[in-house]
Amino acid sequence: MGAVRGEGGGRGGGAGVGTGSDREAGTAPAHEAAHAFEFGAAPRDDALTYPGAIPPGSFLFTGDAIEWIDEGAERDGLRDRLAALGVASMDERHAVLAYGSNRSPAQLRAKFAGSAVSPVVPVLRGRVSGLSVVYSCHITRYGSVPATLVVEPGADTEVAVTFLDDAQRSVIDGTEPVHEQPVVDGDQHPLRLVGGALVASYRCYRSTRAVLALDGRPVRLAEILSVGSGLSSRAQAEMQAVLLGLWSRRIRTFDDPRSFITAVRADPGLLIEVDRCLAALVDDPDPVVGAVAPNGFGLWPEAEDPASGARDRVRDEQQAPDQVG
């Protein structure tokens, strides 16, 4: 990954990767103990925590810990840190939008657990324009109502970008069984990293299912900050509570969201029944809960996969020739 300049085009100081105690000062060596961020439970282990605890800054995920990345600095420190760890450089990584649990360290740790693949992943904060994070119309195998994306002009949504090497991307692909992976046109949906750089082309995981709807409109995840959205929002626990009524009307009654999650995790047959119930909402809406077909809410046209070696470019808006990739 080539030079990334900040908003003003100047070079930042510091190592670029730091620990929690030195994060504000920008003086932390990359190799010191990582910031004591509390991972919390992974949504895979506690579905009601979805999308999981999300760090308040950019970070380098190292498996069991994170190291802060200085968002205002030239990222030479990040490049040096990756080299010191003996892992793939930024040039060898793909920019993949992380808007749900894939930006949670606890969930990343769970996804890489048991794999021989290096878990070291740079996770950089940003904002994407014209996209909103909403609830997909399905339940995961671990019981969460997961996120997906819809186009919403005027929305400005907080996200992250995971930079995955080929092996890491294969691991994450295996955890996204009902998602496709379009390349998003950065001109149509600008993705700006904190610090000013633009990601010119990036991938995302997008659910192949419909999206859940209340009053005929998709429902945003309340845990994800969005400015300018006109959609209502619900937290995971609130959305699960709304769905309890649907289960009681069409499947069977559960005492509370936790009892539903416990049952669906233990019974693959119930998960299939739930999946069919949700799929039927597109043509047979419930009095409370409905579903909107994805192509009915303006999902973007596919962009061609950029050429190898330039597939995930990062550029600065003021320094267009200074690209990465």
Phi, psi and omega in degrees: 000123183285188184298137175243120182262152180284185184304321182270357177087354182269162178281139176270163179262180176087176185281339181094332176233127184217172179267171184299316185293333183253009187300314183289326181285335179072027184242006188285130172296147185295334189270358181290169180304140183290157178302139185280058175286133180279111181298322186069190181282143172285140175306331176299332181262332180221095188300331182287349178274354182307133010271012180094169178290130185243123179300150183276015179204177175288148184207161172256114178279128184242008177117297179243004182205173173231155173236131181294144172253126181293113186284345181261000186253157166301138190272036174299323180298323178294315179299317180296321182293318177298320179294320180295327179278351178071032182246177183301141177284171178296330178296337184261012185244156178257136174279119182233123181297132177240111185234351178242233185283349181288355173259004178267122178304322180297319180289320177299317178299318180294323182289326180271351181301134178082357179263148176276357182285141176301132180271003186288115185224123169288132180234107187251131180289151176195185175226139179244140183261139174081010177231143175236148180265116186232174181277127173286153182271060172201166178247134178288167179297337179263001169105358179278156166268110189276173182264156168212185184242144167227154174284131174217097180307135179094345179280142178231108195245135178285128181219188170222166175237120173268135178255104189252137171280178186299317182292319179295320179297323177297320178297311182294322176306319182292346179261003182238068190291337181242035179236144170257172189229071178289156168272130183262135178283114182292342175284326180280322179229082184301134178240111183252124174287151172299127187114345171112341183290145177258140173266112190285330180209134184208160177260166172211163169263126182234127181299140176273358180269172172292177176246144178295148182221143169240131185055034175078007183236143174304157184242123179286155170282121182295337182285348182254119182292132176217134178250134176088004179278143176258008182270146174287163182228154175219142171286163182306312181298323179292319180293321177298322179294320176299319183289340177304322179296320178297315180299319182292328180280332189238344180233280174196170184273137173239146185295321184197171180303323181296321180291325176296313182298316179301317182292317184288331177289329185270344189229097179302328178296321177294320179299320177296318179297318178297317180300317179293322178299315180291320180298327182290343183296334181300316182261342184225073185296147174282158177302334182251312187251134176231189178216145178244126177299137185306316183286355175272357180236030168072042174294149190288154173291152180292142173259150178293146178294122180299159182297150177304137181092346178222025191284332184228069187282142173241128182225159175263137185298325180273345183235058186309321180291340183274082187253165179241139178108000000 
